[in-house]
C-alpha cells in the first residue's frame, strides 16, 4: 500500500464516531419525513401520489434509459481489456473459494422481495398484462414470466455491479475505506472526496439505503400479516403491522446489542436452506415436468425479448401505461438503485482477489439464474393452476392478492399449515437479517468506512428504519413503499452515472500504467540480451539463446530457427513482461493513474 493510501485509510476509517456532515443531514431528513407521515397521514398520502405521478410522468423514460446504460457498461467492464484488472494487489488470491463466493452472491440475491413477489408478480402480469400486450392465455403466461425476469434479472444485478465493482476496486486495489464517496476519487480527487462533495455523496447513499431497506421491510410486514390471515390467526390491520415491526425490531436490537454475529450468520444460512427446501418442495410435489420445461423455455424468451423490453416505457398506452409503469418497471429500477449502496458494499467486501471479469460474470450470472429458477417454480406453479382452473389463484373480482398470493398457492400442496408457518418464518428471518445487515452498512457509510461501527450507531439506524417502515405503511401501504423507492432513487441515479464515468477513468489509467510498466521492464532488462557494443563482422549470424518468458514481444518469422539478428528467436508469442510492483506504481504516477490532490 502506498503511504498516501495508508494515510487516507487511517484518517477516515480509524475513528469510532460518526461523520457529522453525513449522519445528521440523512438522519434529519428521514426523521422529519417519518414524523410528517405519522402526524398527517392524509396529507402525506396525497404527497406520495403527487410525487409518484410527477416522477413517472416526467422521468419514467430516464429510469429505463439509465438502467439500460448500466447493463451496457457492466458488459463492457466484463468483456473488454478491463476484465483482467485484479480487485486487489496483483498477487492477492481470492478471499473465498469459488463455491463459497457463489453461495454468498446467492445470499445477496435472496431476500424478502423474492418471497413477496415470487408468486404474485407473474400472476399479476398474467391477469393484468402490460398495456399493449395481447394474446391467448398460454402466450400471456409466457409474457408474464418474461416480464418478471426482466425486473429481477440481468438489469437489477448490473445496477449492483456498477456500485460494487467501483467500490471493490477502491477498497481492495487502492486501499480506500468502505464508503461510497471513494468511488468518485478518480474524477474528483482526494481533497474533494474528503470535503463537501464526498459528504453530499454519502448523504444521498445513506438516505437511499434507509429508504431501500425500509421498503423491503414494509413488504415483509405486509406478507407476514397476510400469512397470519391465511392461517386464521389474525386479520390484517394497521395495528397488527405496527406490532409485527415492533416485535422483529426487538429481535434485531437484541442481536445488535449482544454482538452475536455468529448467530446472525447461522440465521442467514438457515434461511437460505429454508428457501431452497421450499423451492424443492414445490418443484417435487407440483407439476415437475411442466415447471422444468417452462423454466428452459422462459430463459429463451427472456434472452429473445431482453432488448425490446429493456427500452419499453408504455409510451403509446396513455394513463394506463403510466400507471402500470409506475407500479412495476419504474418502481423496480428505483428500488434496485436505492438498494445499490447496500448490496454494492456487501459484494465488494467479499470479492477481494477476483478479476473484474470474474466479478461481472459472477455477480450478474449466479443470482440471475437462481432468481429465474425461483420465479419459474413458484410463479410457474401459480400460472399452471390459473390456466388449468381459471379463478383458482385470483380473488372474487378477478384481481391478484399481492400480499397473500403465495399462501393461496400453498393451499394446493400437502401440509398447507406447516408450509404457511414456514413461509412466515422465512420472511421474518429475512426481515431480521436484512435489518441487522442494513444497520451495519448504514453505520459504515455514516462513519466514513468503519467496518465495526459503534453499537449505538447501529441501534439508531435499526430504530429509524423501523420508524420509516411504519410511516410508509400507515400512509399508503404498497403505493407509499413504491413511491419512496422511486423518489429516493432519482438523486442517487445521478451519483451512479458519475460512478460509471469515474470507474472508466480509473480503469483506463490502470491499463495505461500497466502497459507503461511493461515497456519500462522491457527496456530495463533488454541490455541483458542485446549487447551495446558493435559486433565484429565474423560474429554476425551467431545463434542467440532462447529469450526468457518476461520478454513481451512476438517472435518474427525469421528463418524459423532463431538465427540472425535476434528477430527469429524461439520466444513464445504469448510471453509477457512481468513488471515489478515498484515499476507499476512509478508508471501510475507518470501516466496520471492517481488523481490530483
Long-range contacts (C-beta under 8 A, 24 or more apart in sequence): 1-175, 2-175, 2-585, 4-594, 5-174, 5-175, 5-176, 6-175, 8-175, 8-176, 8-177, 8-190, 8-194, 9-175, 9-176, 9-177, 9-449, 12-177, 12-179, 12-194, 12-448, 12-449, 13-177, 13-178, 13-447, 13-448, 13-449, 13-450, 13-451, 14-450, 15-447, 15-448, 15-450, 16-447, 16-450, 16-453, 16-454, 17-447, 17-454, 18-446, 18-447, 18-457, 19-199, 19-202, 19-446, 19-447, 19-448, 21-196, 21-199, 21-203, 22-199, 22-202, 22-203, 22-206, 22-445, 22-446, 22-448, 23-206, 23-446, 25-199, 25-203, 26-203, 26-206, 26-207, 26-210, 26-446, 27-460, 27-464, 29-207, 30-207, 30-210, 30-211, 30-464, 30-468, 31-464, 31-467, 33-468, 33-471, 34-464, 34-467, 34-468, 34-470, 34-471, 35-471, 37-471, 37-472, 37-474, 37-475, 37-480, 38-470, 38-471, 38-474, 38-475, 41-474, 41-475, 44-471, 44-475, 44-476, 44-480, 45-475, 45-476, 45-480, 48-475, 48-476, 48-479, 48-480, 48-483, 48-484, 49-476, 49-479, 49-483, 51-483, 51-486, 51-487, 52-326, 52-479, 52-482, 52-483, 52-486, 52-487, 53-322, 53-326, 55-326, 55-330, 55-486, 55-487, 55-490, 56-322, 56-325, 56-326, 56-330, 56-486, 57-322, 59-330, 59-490, 60-313, 60-314, 60-322, 60-325, 60-326, 60-329, 60-330, 61-313, 61-315, 62-493, 63-329, 63-330, 63-333, 63-334, 63-486, 63-489, 63-493, 64-310, 64-311, 64-312, 64-313, 64-329, 64-330, 64-333, 65-311, 66-333, 66-493, 66-496, 66-497, 67-155, 67-158, 67-159, 67-310, 67-333, 68-155, 68-310, 68-311, 69-497, 69-500, 70-155, 70-158, 70-159, 70-161, 70-162, 70-496, 70-500, 71-154, 71-155, 71-158, 71-310, 73-158, 73-162, 73-500, 73-504, 74-158, 74-161, 74-162, 74-165, 74-360, 74-364, 75-158, 75-360, 77-161, 77-165, 77-356, 77-360, 77-503, 77-507, 78-356, 78-357, 78-359, 78-360, 78-361, 78-364, 79-357, 79-360, 81-511, 82-356, 82-507, 82-510, 82-511, 83-355, 83-356, 83-357, 83-360, 84-355, 84-356, 84-357, 85-169, 85-173, 85-355, 85-356, 85-507, 85-510, 85-511, 86-173, 86-353, 86-354, 86-355, 87-165, 87-168, 87-169, 87-172, 87-173, 87-351, 87-352, 87-353, 87-354, 87-355, 87-356, 87-359, 88-172, 88-173, 88-352, 88-353, 88-354, 89-173, 89-581, 90-581, 90-584, 92-172, 92-352, 92-353, 93-353, 94-351, 94-352, 94-353, 94-354, 95-350, 95-351, 95-352, 95-353, 96-350, 101-350, 101-351, 101-354, 101-362, 102-362, 102-366, 103-272, 104-350, 105-347, 105-350, 105-362, 105-363, 105-366, 105-367, 106-272, 106-366, 106-367, 106-370, 107-268, 107-272, 108-160, 108-343, 108-346, 108-347, 108-367, 109-157, 109-366, 109-367, 109-370, 109-371, 110-271, 110-272, 110-275, 110-370, 110-430, 111-216, 111-430, 111-434, 112-216, 112-217, 112-219, 112-220, 112-223, 112-427, 112-430, 112-431, 112-434, 113-216, 113-219, 113-335, 114-152, 114-275, 114-371, 114-374, 115-223, 115-275, 115-406, 115-423, 115-426, 115-427, 115-430, 116-219, 116-220, 116-222, 116-223, 116-402, 116-403, 116-406, 116-427, 117-148, 117-152, 118-374, 118-375, 118-378, 118-379, 118-406, 119-378, 119-379, 119-381, 119-382, 119-393, 119-405, 119-406, 119-408, 119-409, 120-400, 120-401, 120-402, 120-403, 120-405, 120-406, 121-148, 121-151, 121-375, 121-379, 122-148, 122-375, 122-379, 122-380, 122-382, 122-383, 123-379, 123-382, 123-383, 123-386, 123-393, 123-394, 123-400, 123-405, 124-400, 124-402, 126-383, 126-386, 127-386, 127-394, 127-398, 127-399, 127-400, 128-324, 128-399, 128-400, 130-312, 130-314, 130-321, 130-324, 130-328, 131-314, 131-317, 131-318, 131-320, 131-321, 131-324, 132-314, 132-316, 132-317, 132-321, 137-387, 138-387, 141-383, 141-386, 141-387, 142-297, 142-298, 142-301, 144-379, 144-383, 145-294, 145-298, 145-301, 145-375, 145-376, 145-379, 145-380, 145-383, 146-298, 146-301, 146-302, 146-305, 146-309, 147-309, 147-328, 148-375, 148-379, 149-298, 149-299, 149-302, 149-371, 149-372, 149-375, 150-302, 150-306, 150-309, 150-310, 150-329, 151-328, 151-329, 151-332, 152-332, 152-368, 152-371, 152-372, 152-375, 153-302, 153-368, 153-371, 153-372, 154-306, 154-364, 154-368, 155-310, 155-333, 155-336, 156-332, 156-336, 157-363, 157-364, 157-367, 157-368, 158-364, 159-333, 159-336, 159-337, 159-340, 159-496, 160-336, 160-339, 160-340, 160-343, 160-344, 160-347, 160-363, 161-359, 161-360, 161-363, 161-364, 162-340, 162-344, 162-496, 162-499, 162-500, 162-503, 163-340, 163-341, 163-343, 163-344, 163-345, 163-348, 163-496, 163-499, 164-343, 164-344, 164-345, 164-346, 164-347, 164-348, 164-351, 164-359, 164-363, 165-348, 165-356, 165-359, 165-360, 165-363, 165-503, 166-499, 166-502, 166-503, 166-506, 167-344, 167-345, 167-348, 168-347, 168-348, 168-351, 168-352, 168-354, 168-359, 169-356, 169-503, 169-506, 169-507, 171-348, 171-349, 172-348, 172-351, 172-352, 172-353, 173-510, 176-449, 177-448, 177-449, 177-450, 178-345, 178-348, 178-349, 178-444, 178-449, 178-451, 179-444, 179-445, 179-448, 179-449, 180-205, 180-341, 180-344, 180-345, 180-445, 180-495, 182-449, 183-499, 183-502, 183-503, 184-495, 184-498, 184-499, 184-502, 185-502, 185-595, 186-502, 186-503, 186-505, 186-506, 186-509, 186-595, 187-498, 187-501, 187-502, 187-505, 187-595, 188-502, 188-595, 189-595, 189-596, 189-597, 190-595, 190-597, 191-597, 201-495, 202-445, 202-446, 202-448, 204-491, 204-492, 204-495, 205-341, 205-445, 205-492, 205-495, 206-341, 206-442, 206-445, 206-446, 207-488, 208-337, 208-338, 208-339, 208-340, 208-341, 208-488, 208-489, 208-491, 208-492, 209-338, 209-339, 209-341, 209-342, 209-438, 209-441, 209-442, 209-445, 210-442, 210-461, 210-464, 210-465, 210-468, 211-338, 211-468, 211-484, 211-485, 211-487, 211-488, 212-335, 212-338, 212-339, 212-342, 212-485, 212-488, 213-339, 213-342, 213-434, 213-435, 213-438, 213-442, 213-465, 214-465, 214-468, 214-469, 214-472, 214-481, 214-484, 215-335, 215-338, 215-469, 215-472, 215-481, 215-482, 215-484, 215-485, 216-339, 216-434, 217-245, 217-431, 217-434, 217-435, 217-465, 217-466, 217-469, 218-469, 218-472, 218-473, 218-478, 218-480, 218-481, 219-478, 219-481, 220-427, 220-428, 220-430, 220-431, 220-434, 221-245, 221-431, 221-469, 221-473, 222-402, 222-403, 222-473, 222-477, 222-478, 223-403, 223-404, 223-406, 223-424, 223-427, 224-424, 224-427, 224-428, 224-431, 225-403, 226-401, 226-403, 226-404, 226-407, 227-404, 227-407, 227-420, 227-423, 227-424, 227-427, 228-424, 229-404, 230-404, 230-407, 230-408, 230-410, 230-420, 231-417, 231-420, 231-421, 231-424, 236-403, 238-473, 238-474, 241-470, 241-473, 242-470, 242-473, 242-474, 245-466, 245-469, 245-470, 245-473, 246-466, 248-428, 248-431, 248-432, 248-435, 249-435, 249-462, 249-463, 249-466, 251-432, 252-432, 252-435, 252-436, 252-439, 252-462, 253-459, 253-462, 253-463, 255-432, 255-436, 256-436, 256-439, 256-455, 256-458, 256-459, 256-462, 257-455, 257-459, 259-455, 264-432, 264-433, 264-436, 264-437, 267-429, 267-432, 267-433, 268-433, 270-429, 271-426, 271-429, 271-430, 271-433, 274-422, 274-425, 274-426, 274-429, 275-426, 278-419, 278-422, 278-423, 278-426, 279-373, 279-374, 279-377, 279-378, 281-413, 281-419, 282-377, 282-378, 282-381, 282-409, 282-413, 283-377, 285-413, 285-414, 286-377, 286-381, 286-384, 286-413, 287-381, 287-384, 290-380, 290-384, 291-376, 291-377, 291-380, 291-381, 291-384, 294-376, 294-380, 295-372, 295-373, 295-376, 295-377, 295-380, 298-372, 298-376, 298-380, 299-372, 302-372, 326-482, 326-486, 327-482, 330-486, 331-482, 331-485, 331-486, 333-489, 334-482, 334-485, 334-486, 334-487, 334-488, 334-489, 334-490, 335-482, 335-485, 335-486, 335-489, 337-489, 337-492, 337-493, 337-496, 338-485, 338-488, 338-489, 338-492, 340-492, 340-496, 341-441, 341-445, 341-492, 342-437, 342-438, 342-441, 345-441, 345-444, 345-445, 346-437, 346-441, 356-507, 378-406, 378-409, 381-409, 382-408, 382-409, 385-409, 385-412, 402-478, 403-478, 435-462, 435-465, 435-466, 436-462, 438-465, 439-465, 509-588, 509-591, 509-592, 509-593, 509-594, 510-588, 510-593, 512-587, 512-591, 512-593, 513-584, 513-587, 513-588, 513-590, 513-591, 513-593, 514-579, 514-584, 514-587, 516-587, 516-590, 516-591, 517-577, 517-579, 517-580, 517-583, 517-584, 517-586, 517-587, 518-552, 518-576, 518-577, 518-579, 519-577, 520-579, 520-583, 520-586, 520-587, 521-550, 521-552, 521-577, 521-578, 521-579, 521-580, 521-583, 522-551, 522-552, 522-553, 522-577, 524-583, 525-550, 529-566, 530-566, 544-569, 546-570, 546-571, 547-571, 547-575, 548-575, 549-575, 549-576, 549-578, 550-575, 550-576, 550-577, 550-578, 551-575, 551-577, 552-576, 552-577
